[in-house]
């Protein structure tokens, strides 16, 4: 472990040679952030390094001050005795995986990533490394994603059905990344406006600022008194489900768009009328494809179902193990 470029520390991954943490779970001196989702980007770091494309969303998450240093994709920058490069991860706007070069070898850390094309962000870019540290949010063979076009067509048909029945179509999706991806895909198929929950406004604005083509939007909070939203599409974060905010959508139909909808029964247990399988993470085939593309002789799995992928890779003759980052934090590291 002493010779490893990275070790689990501070609830994240610590690089002693560069004195930085990747996506730390608590305030640290210097953080390299792969993307702006709340489980990867937290306030309180003394210094942040991220992609230039992801900076607006990151500032919306952790605050806009002079602690940020942003970098272009493919730009090499030095931290301590390491050379660091951020490559596109294809997860959300500005997301990156981290390449670290040092005397102890070349390591790559995925953050979150996907291989499916997405009109709102740059596609994943592979680059060989000695050790590949990969997320496994959906690291089980059952997770295999349908074609994006099929899912978007399903969403549009559901919206059309709601319009025919004059009922609101409330689609729950994550406010950063998933909402904008759905909107951008729909913008290629319709010119109808979409209503938004207030939590989505600053993040949608950040995507527009970055030049992403999104449909016209309206804020639910700015709707005229008596608006019934009949046949309209409303995007809201999952936290809004069951809240008083939902009372304005009489007789609505609800949907949830997520990779978790791949498991039969999740939609019913969560109380949604419709479930749409669309994820911003790699599925099982993409996880394996990426291991092959990275050409690493050692693979470390983090987040999610890492045991299954590590076991599969070991059976293929690769050196693989799972690191439990949250356990490192609870143990006082």
Secondary structure as the mmCIF struct_conf table of DSSP 4:
data_model
#
loop_
_struct_conf.conf_type_id
_struct_conf.id
_struct_conf.beg_label_comp_id
_struct_conf.beg_label_asym_id
_struct_conf.beg_label_seq_id
_struct_conf.end_label_comp_id
_struct_conf.end_label_asym_id
_struct_conf.end_label_seq_id
TURN_TY1_P TURN_TY1_P1 UNK A 2 UNK A 3
BEND BEND1 UNK A 5 UNK A 5
STRN STRN1 UNK A 7 UNK A 9
TURN_TY1_P TURN_TY1_P2 UNK A 10 UNK A 11
STRN STRN2 UNK A 12 UNK A 15
TURN_TY1_P TURN_TY1_P3 UNK A 16 UNK A 19
STRN STRN3 UNK A 20 UNK A 22
BEND BEND2 UNK A 23 UNK A 23
BEND BEND3 UNK A 25 UNK A 26
BEND BEND4 UNK A 29 UNK A 30
STRN STRN4 UNK A 31 UNK A 32
BEND BEND5 UNK A 34 UNK A 34
BEND BEND6 UNK A 37 UNK A 37
TURN_TY1_P TURN_TY1_P4 UNK A 38 UNK A 40
TURN_TY1_P TURN_TY1_P5 UNK A 43 UNK A 44
BEND BEND7 UNK A 46 UNK A 46
STRN STRN5 UNK A 48 UNK A 51
BEND BEND8 UNK A 52 UNK A 52
TURN_TY1_P TURN_TY1_P6 UNK A 53 UNK A 54
HELX_RH_AL_P HELX_RH_AL_P1 UNK A 55 UNK A 62
BEND BEND9 UNK A 65 UNK A 65
TURN_TY1_P TURN_TY1_P7 UNK A 66 UNK A 67
STRN STRN6 UNK A 68 UNK A 71
TURN_TY1_P TURN_TY1_P8 UNK A 73 UNK A 74
STRN STRN7 UNK A 76 UNK A 79
TURN_TY1_P TURN_TY1_P9 UNK A 80 UNK A 81
STRN STRN8 UNK A 82 UNK A 88
BEND BEND10 UNK A 90 UNK A 92
TURN_TY1_P TURN_TY1_P10 UNK A 93 UNK A 94
STRN STRN9 UNK A 96 UNK A 102
TURN_TY1_P TURN_TY1_P11 UNK A 103 UNK A 104
STRN STRN10 UNK A 105 UNK A 109
BEND BEND11 UNK A 112 UNK A 112
BEND BEND12 UNK A 116 UNK A 116
TURN_TY1_P TURN_TY1_P12 UNK A 119 UNK A 120
BEND BEND13 UNK A 121 UNK A 121
HELX_LH_PP_P HELX_LH_PP_P1 UNK A 122 UNK A 124
BEND BEND14 UNK A 130 UNK A 130
STRN STRN11 UNK A 131 UNK A 136
TURN_TY1_P TURN_TY1_P13 UNK A 137 UNK A 138
BEND BEND15 UNK A 140 UNK A 140
TURN_TY1_P TURN_TY1_P14 UNK A 141 UNK A 142
HELX_LH_PP_P HELX_LH_PP_P2 UNK A 145 UNK A 147
HELX_RH_AL_P HELX_RH_AL_P2 UNK A 148 UNK A 165
TURN_TY1_P TURN_TY1_P15 UNK A 166 UNK A 166
STRN STRN12 UNK A 169 UNK A 172
TURN_TY1_P TURN_TY1_P16 UNK A 175 UNK A 177
HELX_RH_AL_P HELX_RH_AL_P3 UNK A 178 UNK A 187
TURN_TY1_P TURN_TY1_P17 UNK A 188 UNK A 189
STRN STRN13 UNK A 194 UNK A 196
HELX_RH_3T_P HELX_RH_3T_P1 UNK A 198 UNK A 200
HELX_RH_AL_P HELX_RH_AL_P4 UNK A 201 UNK A 209
TURN_TY1_P TURN_TY1_P18 UNK A 210 UNK A 211
STRN STRN14 UNK A 217 UNK A 219
HELX_RH_3T_P HELX_RH_3T_P2 UNK A 220 UNK A 222
BEND BEND16 UNK A 223 UNK A 223
HELX_LH_PP_P HELX_LH_PP_P3 UNK A 224 UNK A 224
TURN_TY1_P TURN_TY1_P19 UNK A 225 UNK A 226
TURN_TY1_P TURN_TY1_P20 UNK A 230 UNK A 231
STRN STRN15 UNK A 233 UNK A 236
HELX_RH_3T_P HELX_RH_3T_P3 UNK A 238 UNK A 240
TURN_TY1_P TURN_TY1_P21 UNK A 241 UNK A 242
BEND BEND17 UNK A 243 UNK A 243
HELX_RH_3T_P HELX_RH_3T_P4 UNK A 244 UNK A 248
BEND BEND18 UNK A 249 UNK A 249
TURN_TY1_P TURN_TY1_P22 UNK A 250 UNK A 251
STRN STRN16 UNK A 253 UNK A 257
BEND BEND19 UNK A 258 UNK A 258
HELX_RH_3T_P HELX_RH_3T_P5 UNK A 259 UNK A 262
BEND BEND20 UNK A 263 UNK A 263
TURN_TY1_P TURN_TY1_P23 UNK A 264 UNK A 265
HELX_RH_AL_P HELX_RH_AL_P5 UNK A 266 UNK A 270
TURN_TY1_P TURN_TY1_P24 UNK A 271 UNK A 271
BEND BEND21 UNK A 273 UNK A 273
STRN STRN17 UNK A 274 UNK A 276
BEND BEND22 UNK A 280 UNK A 281
HELX_RH_AL_P HELX_RH_AL_P6 UNK A 284 UNK A 294
TURN_TY1_P TURN_TY1_P25 UNK A 295 UNK A 295
BEND BEND23 UNK A 297 UNK A 297
STRN STRN18 UNK A 298 UNK A 304
BEND BEND24 UNK A 305 UNK A 305
HELX_RH_AL_P HELX_RH_AL_P7 UNK A 306 UNK A 315
TURN_TY1_P TURN_TY1_P26 UNK A 316 UNK A 317
STRN STRN19 UNK A 319 UNK A 322
HELX_RH_AL_P HELX_RH_AL_P8 UNK A 325 UNK A 330
TURN_TY1_P TURN_TY1_P27 UNK A 331 UNK A 332
#
